Amino acid sequence: MHRGRLYAAVAVNGFRRYATYRVATAAGVFTNSVFGLILAYTYTALWHERPHLGGYDLTQALTYVWLGQAMLSVMAAMGGGFENELIARIRNGDIAIDLYRPVDLQTWWLASDAGRAVFQLLGRGVVPMAFGALVFHLSLPTDPMRWLAFLLAVGLGVLVSFAVRYLVAMSAFWLMDGAGVAQIAGLAGLFFSGMVLPLNVFPGALGELARVLPWSALLQTPADVFLGERTGTALLRTYLFEGAWVVALLALGRLLQSTATRRVVVQGG
């Protein structure tokens, strides 16, 4: 089978794998909706005290809340995706079998994670966003091109998320248990993606740092595209920012994979 078709099949399998967990998906939609309500009313109180906080009006802030609930599982901001399975395979030695297969390890897991992300977007992203739009007045784009621009930003964000989590998984070659690294990365992803509060709200140097870290591509960047805060040249810079992190992080993951492969061969698998 041609490599392209193989990875496409892996992506489809990743989609179908998550589609089988219908009860878990329904529970996730319910949880996202409940947390969305809690955050929405919290944001409402906060924005009544500080109108235009972070450059957003209340409608934009509420839209940001529901975007966050829609994107949480798509971006796997808190982890819990393929990296746990890959860490387990590294720990029990099954990774040696994977490395001898005539496929690229990084691309294989990327294809699988892409399938997962597409399902989560459709299965756990659309419904909470629609629910939020029914309950609150949200700032939804009327221009189809902005929707396309948003989906491109989301796609790049998914690649950034994968690349970060792949680095987390690769750390297990040296630590033998990547649980600690995964927990740290999950907390960083939750905080620095803007899932708690928009990064525009963060003060001074902390805000500047948060906005240039890769995790900002998981929510803050796509949200600003969705809200029309980044258009024209600013939109192009946004894509370049996300793309640069994708290239850098995937390259680092490739380097660690290559180093780990030599380590496995030297130790005899």
N, C-alpha and C positions, 0 to 999 in steps of 0.2 A: 504494500500500500504506500502511495506517495506520502511523504512526511506531512505535507500540508493537510491532506485529508485525514491523516492519522490524528493530528492535533485537533482538527475540527471535530472528529469523533470523540476525542477526550473531553472537549468542551461541552458537547451535547450530553455526554454521559454525566458530566458534573452538574449540568442543569437538571437532568432526570433524577439524579441521586437526591438532590434537595427537594425536588418536586414530590418525592414519595412521602416526605414527612409533613403530611397535610395538617395533622393535629398540632404539631409544633409550629407550623407556619401560622395557623389560625391563632394560636396562643401568642405568638410574636406580634401579630397585627394588633391583637387586643392590648398587649402590654405597651406597645409603641403608642397606641391611641390614648391610653390612660396617662402615660407619662407626658404625652403631648399636651393633654388638658392641664396637667399640673404645671408644666413649664409655661404654657400660654397664659394662665392666670397670674403666675409669678412675674412673667415679663410685663403683663398689663399693669400690675401694681408698680413695678420698677419704672416703666416708661411714663406712667402718670407723674411720678416724682421727678424724673429726668427726661423730658421730651427730647427727641432727637439724639438720644444717647448713642454714641458710636457712629453717628451720622445717619441712623435709621429713624424713621418715624414709627409709630406703633404698628401700623399695618405691615410695614417691612419687617419689624421685629417678630411679629406673629408668624409671618411667612417663613422667616428664618427658623423658628421653632419647629414647624411642621416639615420643613426641608431636612432638618436635623434628624427627626424621627424617621423620615423616609430613607435617609442616607446611612443611618447607623449600621444596619445589617449589610447594606450594599458594600460599604467601605470596610466592613469588619474592623471598625475603629478600635474596638476593645479586644481584637484578636478572636481566637476561637475558631479559625478556619482551618485550612489545609496544614498550617504550621504544626498543629498538635499531632496530626497523623505522621507528618514527616519527622518530627522530633522522636516519636515513638519508634519509627523504623530505623532511625540512626542509633537509638539506644539499644534496640534488640538485635541489631546487626543485619536486618533485612535490607538496609540501604546498599549493601554490597551487591545484592541481586539487581537492584535498580540501576546501579552504576554500570553494570555489564550489559544492560539492555541496549539495543541499537537506536536509542532515542536520547535526546538531550534532557537531563533531569530538570533543569530550570524551566525549559519551554513546556515540558509535560505538566508540571504543576501550575504554570501560568495559564495554560489552556483550561485545566480543571477549575482553577479559581475564576476564570472568566465566565465559565458556565454557571458557577455558583452566583456570581455577581449579577448576571442577567436575570436569573430566577429571583433573587432577593429584590431586585428592582421592581419586577412585575408582581411578585408574590407578597412582599412586605413593604414595598415603597409606595405603590400607587394608592392602596386603600387608606393608610393613615393620612396621606396628603389630601385625598378626596374628602375624608371625614373632617379634617381641619378646615377645608374650604367650605363645608356645609355649616359648621358651627361658628366660624369666625370670618371676618372680611379679610381676605388675603390679597396680596399684590401679585396676581398671576399674569404672566406675559400674554399679550395678545398677538405679538409678532411671531410667526412660526420660526423665523430665523433665530430668534433668541432661544427658543426651545432647542433648536439644533446646536446652537453655541453652548447651551447648558449641558446637553448630552455629551458633547465632545469634552467639556471640562470634567464631567463625571467619569468618562472613560479614562482620561489621563489620571484622574484621582485614584481609580481602581488599580491602575498600573503602579502608582506610587505606593499604595497600600500593600499590594502584593510584594513589591520589592523590599519594603521594610520588613514584612513578615517572613520573607525568604531569608533575610539576614538573621532574623531571630532564630529560625530553624537551623541555619548553618552553624550557629554558635554551639549547638549540641555536639558537634564533632569534637569540640575541645572541652566543653563543660560536662558532657554526657547527660545532662538534664537541663533542658532549656526553659524549665518552668519559671524560674526566677526572672530570666531575661524577658520571657513572654509577658509576665505580669507587669514589669516595668514599662515595656513597650505599649501594653494595653492602657496603662494609666496615662502615659505620655500622649497616646493617640486620642484618648478621651478629652484631655485638657487642651492640648495644643492644636487640635483640629477645629476647636470652637464649638464642640458639642455641648459644653456647659454654658458658656457665654460667647458671643461673637468676639473674635480676636480684636476687632476694632475698639472694643470697650477696654481692653487691657491698657494700663497706663505706661507711658514712657518707654524705657528700654525693654521692658518685658513684652510690650505690645509689638515693638519693632522686631525683637527676636522671634516671637511666636509667628509672625507673618512671613518670615523667611525660612522657617523650618519646613521640612517636607510634609508634616502632618496637616499644615494649613490647606493642602490640596484636597484633603478628604471632605471638608465641608465649607470652610470659609470662602475659598476661591470659587467653587461651583455656585455657592449661594449668591455671591456678589454678581456673577454672570447672570444668574436667574433674575436677580432684582434690578438688573440694568445698570449696576454700578460700574461695570467694566465694558466699555464699548470702544470700537475703533482701535486706536493704537494701544490703549490700555488692555483691550481684550487680547491683542496679539502678544503683548508682554506677559499676560497671564498664561497663555499657552506655552510660551517659551520658558517661563518659570517652571511650570509643571513638567514640560518635556525634559528640561535640564535635570530635574531631580530623577525622572524616570531613567534617563541614560546613566547618570552617575550611580544610582543605587543598584540598577541591574548589572552594571559593570562590576561594582564591588561584590555583588552576590556571585557573579561569574568567577571572580578572582578567588573568593573563599571556596567556591565549589571545586575549582581546579586544585587548590591547595589541599582540600580535604580528600579529593580523589587520590592524590599522590600519597596522602597519609594512610588511606585504607589499603592501597596496593602495597606499600612498604610493610605494613603490619600484617599483610596476608589476608585482608578482608575481614 
